[in-house]
Amino acid sequence: MSVNEAATATVDEVQVPANRLPFYVAAGVVVLGAVLAWIAHRFSGGTVAGFHVWQLTVVAVILCVSGLMSGLSGFGFSAVGSLCLLFLPPKLAVPLLMALSTANQLMSVGQIREDMPKSWAEAWPGGSAPYVLGGVAGVPLGIWLLNNLPAQKLMLVFGVILIAYSVYSLAKAASHKTKGVGGAAGGMAVGFIGGTVGGFTAFPGAAVVVWTGLRNLPKKVSRAIVQPYILVLQIVSLATNAYEHPAIFGRRFWLLLAITLPVVLPGTMGGVALYKRISDVNFKRISFILLGLSGVGLLVKVLLK
């Protein structure tokens, strides 16, 4: 093979993931259409699990966008997905979002394995391990707060803080960096705060994203911290929810999961393909926008509670 041919082959290999994006979008549309066509044919009464087909269509579109944004940024699935609360009751929507977010994170992590920590030395002390340990410890406190304190007021305050921080971050100088932070102790503390907040908001990654933003970390380093953290905490929260409230995970839940999961995954793959193309600066901008949406999502939850 000549030098020119080798160079051309290399360029083609680099461009393949980007060129797959239209395929992912088209696949998502086809899957969504097929699922909805089957639903319309199967359920002549016009309702599925107590919801109208048009409502499930809107929910499917919301979740497809959720998968796209989470695949792109590594977090924010529940932020966008919280709009499903317009149609689904919170006791059903929250565990559904947790399950779909877990699937989203598993696929996303699998697509960017090269960016994830590959050994304990990479995960500790400067990687995701301190955040995960702190987060798991914080989840029980968050659940206690949810059941013993006015969670609506907590979500309202945290939502306003997220919106204000995202606006500030988008306006401040891109080179600004908080100095003198980091290490295992700082990671565990931030992870604990995230786990506590996630226990009563279902958005565990927000605090960690704010922290990595303050440290102005590159997108690969930030994602290697945030994604394992969210994945583990979503699994822990989902297992805790299933243990404490098994009745929620009945036929209605599994039917909705079967309908929505095929829509989320193509969106996730398309988001990962976009992630590989964007710069660190644009990655941070998208992250801050999603943080703002997380705040808006919390306000939506408060209003619909």
ChimeraX attribute file (.defattr): number of C-alpha atoms within 10 A of each C-alpha:
attribute: neighborCount
match mode: 1-to-1
recipient: residues
	/A:1	7
	/A:2	7
	/A:3	8
	/A:4	9
	/A:5	10
	/A:6	11
	/A:7	12
	/A:8	12
	/A:9	13
	/A:10	11
	/A:11	11
	/A:12	12
	/A:13	11
	/A:14	11
	/A:15	12
	/A:16	11
	/A:17	16
	/A:18	17
	/A:19	12
	/A:20	15
	/A:21	19
	/A:22	11
	/A:23	14
	/A:24	19
	/A:25	19
	/A:26	14
	/A:27	18
	/A:28	23
	/A:29	17
	/A:30	13
	/A:31	16
	/A:32	22
	/A:33	14
	/A:34	12
	/A:35	19
	/A:36	18
	/A:37	12
	/A:38	11
	/A:39	17
	/A:40	17
	/A:41	11
	/A:42	12
	/A:43	12
	/A:44	9
	/A:45	10
	/A:46	14
	/A:47	16
	/A:48	18
	/A:49	14
	/A:50	8
	/A:51	13
	/A:52	14
	/A:53	19
	/A:54	13
	/A:55	15
	/A:56	22
	/A:57	16
	/A:58	15
	/A:59	20
	/A:60	24
	/A:61	20
	/A:62	21
	/A:63	29
	/A:64	28
	/A:65	21
	/A:66	29
	/A:67	35
	/A:68	28
	/A:69	26
	/A:70	29
	/A:71	30
	/A:72	26
	/A:73	26
	/A:74	30
	/A:75	29
	/A:76	31
	/A:77	31
	/A:78	29
	/A:79	24
	/A:80	21
	/A:81	26
	/A:82	28
	/A:83	21
	/A:84	24
	/A:85	19
	/A:86	15
	/A:87	14
	/A:88	17
	/A:89	12
	/A:90	16
	/A:91	11
	/A:92	16
	/A:93	21
	/A:94	21
	/A:95	22
	/A:96	24
	/A:97	23
	/A:98	24
	/A:99	19
	/A:100	24
	/A:101	27
	/A:102	20
	/A:103	20
	/A:104	28
	/A:105	26
	/A:106	14
	/A:107	17
	/A:108	25
	/A:109	21
	/A:110	12
	/A:111	15
	/A:112	16
	/A:113	11
	/A:114	11
	/A:115	16
	/A:116	20
	/A:117	18
	/A:118	10
	/A:119	8
	/A:120	11
	/A:121	11
	/A:122	14
	/A:123	20
	/A:124	16
	/A:125	18
	/A:126	18
	/A:127	24
	/A:128	28
	/A:129	23
	/A:130	24
	/A:131	32
	/A:132	27
	/A:133	20
	/A:134	24
	/A:135	32
	/A:136	23
	/A:137	17
	/A:138	25
	/A:139	26
	/A:140	18
	/A:141	19
	/A:142	23
	/A:143	22
	/A:144	13
	/A:145	17
	/A:146	19
	/A:147	11
	/A:148	9
	/A:149	12
	/A:150	10
	/A:151	18
	/A:152	18
	/A:153	12
	/A:154	17
	/A:155	22
	/A:156	18
	/A:157	14
	/A:158	20
	/A:159	25
	/A:160	17
	/A:161	15
	/A:162	23
	/A:163	20
	/A:164	14
	/A:165	17
	/A:166	23
	/A:167	15
	/A:168	12
	/A:169	20
	/A:170	15
	/A:171	10
	/A:172	9
	/A:173	9
	/A:174	12
	/A:175	7
	/A:176	12
	/A:177	14
	/A:178	12
	/A:179	9
	/A:180	7
	/A:181	12
	/A:182	16
	/A:183	13
	/A:184	19
	/A:185	15
	/A:186	17
	/A:187	28
	/A:188	24
	/A:189	18
	/A:190	24
	/A:191	32
	/A:192	27
	/A:193	25
	/A:194	31
	/A:195	37
	/A:196	28
	/A:197	27
	/A:198	26
	/A:199	25
	/A:200	23
	/A:201	26
	/A:202	24
	/A:203	27
	/A:204	31
	/A:205	29
	/A:206	27
	/A:207	23
	/A:208	26
	/A:209	26
	/A:210	19
	/A:211	19
	/A:212	23
	/A:213	21
	/A:214	15
	/A:215	17
	/A:216	20
	/A:217	15
	/A:218	15
	/A:219	23
	/A:220	16
	/A:221	17
	/A:222	23
	/A:223	22
	/A:224	22
	/A:225	28
	/A:226	26
	/A:227	23
	/A:228	23
	/A:229	26
	/A:230	28
	/A:231	22
	/A:232	17
	/A:233	29
	/A:234	29
	/A:235	16
	/A:236	16
	/A:237	23
	/A:238	19
	/A:239	16
	/A:240	15
	/A:241	17
	/A:242	14
	/A:243	10
	/A:244	10
	/A:245	11
	/A:246	11
	/A:247	10
	/A:248	16
	/A:249	14
	/A:250	10
	/A:251	11
	/A:252	13
	/A:253	16
	/A:254	14
	/A:255	12
	/A:256	18
	/A:257	16
	/A:258	11
	/A:259	16
	/A:260	23
	/A:261	20
	/A:262	17
	/A:263	25
	/A:264	28
	/A:265	25
	/A:266	28
	/A:267	30
	/A:268	32
	/A:269	27
	/A:270	26
	/A:271	25
	/A:272	27
	/A:273	24
	/A:274	19
	/A:275	23
	/A:276	13
	/A:277	14
	/A:278	14
	/A:279	12
	/A:280	15
	/A:281	14
	/A:282	13
	/A:283	18
	/A:284	24
	/A:285	18
	/A:286	17
	/A:287	27
	/A:288	24
	/A:289	18
	/A:290	26
	/A:291	28
	/A:292	24
	/A:293	21
	/A:294	30
	/A:295	27
	/A:296	21
	/A:297	26
	/A:298	28
	/A:299	21
	/A:300	18
	/A:301	21
	/A:302	17
	/A:303	10
	/A:304	11
	/A:305	11
